[in-house]
Structures are given as C-alpha cells and as structure tokens.
Amino acid sequence: MALQDKIDQDIKAAMLAKDNATLRGLRAIKAAILLAKTEKGPAEELSEQTEISVLQKLAKQRRESAEIYQQQNREDLYQIEMEELAVIERFLPKQLSREEIEANVRQLIAETGATGPKDMGKVMGLANKRLAGKADGKTISEIAKTLLTGG
C-alpha cells in the first residue's frame, strides 16, 4: 500500500476517533507528500526513498522546533511538536542506535581505507547511502568526525 493511501486511511480513523494530535501530524505528512509530488510533476509517483526523505525532513523540523520551544520554556508548543513527531516517526523505518551507527561507520572507514579528517567526504558519501532513512545525517557526521580525528 502506498504511503499516501495509508495516510488517508489513518486520517479518516483519527477524525472518527477525534484524535487531534494524530490528525495534525498526519495532515502535515500528507501536505509534504503532495508538495513533493507537485515538484516532481503531476503524473509522477514518489519512490519509497523520496517518501522517507520527506518524512525525515518533517521529523527533523519537529525536533528542532521542539528544542527551541523547550529552551524558551514554551511547554505547550513543545508538546504539540513532540506529538506530531511521534506520528511522523510511525511511518519512518526503525532508527539505528548510536552504537549501531558507530559500528557501521567504523566498518565504512575500514572499507574505504580512510585515515583522517581529509577522508571525511569519502566516508560520509558512503554512509549516507547505506544508512539512508535509518540514521540522522548529523549523528552520522558527528560519529565519523570523532572516529576520523581519533577522538
């Protein structure tokens, strides 16, 4: 079942259940997918990878907003962002733990023969392809930088 069909079904269920938090998150996903489709062209279907990248972008936006709201002691807005994030994460693949990411990056460093920070681009290019959808690029970058600088 296509992601958009699943979202439409879940929107109907959330409306019937009067679950406003879930409904907000689902509508945000639907809007982002429709926007991505119109950018590709009217007859184009989104690939699964494109759908995942759209969801990751939404999740990242929610995390960043939540962090800002928390710093500004706006618990009400923080809660809204976290509720929407929980809905978005239901549609993302299982995220790797920091330890799993580190193990993958170590393996990639060995495969590429990277020896220091100058090889960061080589490692990151491969890591972003292999771990796409399973890990945040910022986390991958932090781990790779630490490992390549000997930290």
C-alpha positions, 0 to 999 in steps of 0.5 A, spaced: 500 500 500 502 506 498 504 511 503 499 516 501 493 511 501 495 509 508 495 516 510 488 517 508 486 511 511 489 513 518 486 520 517 479 518 516 480 513 523 483 519 527 477 524 525 472 518 527 476 517 533 477 525 534 484 524 535 487 531 534 494 530 535 494 524 530 490 528 525 495 534 525 501 530 524 498 526 519 495 532 515 502 535 515 505 528 512 500 528 507 501 536 505 509 534 504 507 528 500 503 532 495 508 538 495 513 533 493 509 530 488 507 537 485 515 538 484 516 532 481 510 533 476 503 531 476 503 524 473 509 522 477 509 517 483 514 518 489 519 512 490 519 509 497 526 513 498 523 520 496 517 518 501 522 517 507 526 523 505 520 527 506 518 524 512 525 525 515 525 532 513 518 533 517 521 529 523 527 533 523 523 540 523 519 537 529 525 536 533 528 542 532 522 546 533 521 542 539 528 544 542 527 551 541 520 551 544 523 547 550 529 552 551 524 558 551 520 554 556 514 554 551 511 547 554 505 547 550 508 548 543 513 543 545 508 538 546 504 539 540 511 538 536 513 532 540 506 529 538 506 530 531 513 527 531 511 521 534 506 520 528 511 522 523 516 517 526 510 511 525 511 511 518 519 512 518 523 505 518 526 503 525 532 508 527 539 505 528 542 506 535 548 510 536 552 504 537 549 501 531 551 507 527 558 507 530 559 500 528 557 501 521 561 507 520 567 504 523 566 498 518 565 504 512 572 507 514 575 500 514 572 499 507 574 505 504 581 505 507 580 512 510 585 515 515 583 522 517 579 528 517 581 529 509 577 522 508 571 525 511 567 526 504 569 519 502 566 516 508 560 520 509 558 519 501 558 512 503 554 512 509 549 516 507 547 511 502 547 505 506 544 508 512 539 512 508 532 513 512 535 509 518 540 514 521 540 522 522 545 525 517 548 529 523 549 523 528 552 520 522 557 526 521 558 527 528 560 519 529 565 519 523 568 526 525 570 523 532 572 516 529 576 520 523 580 525 528 581 519 533 577 522 538 
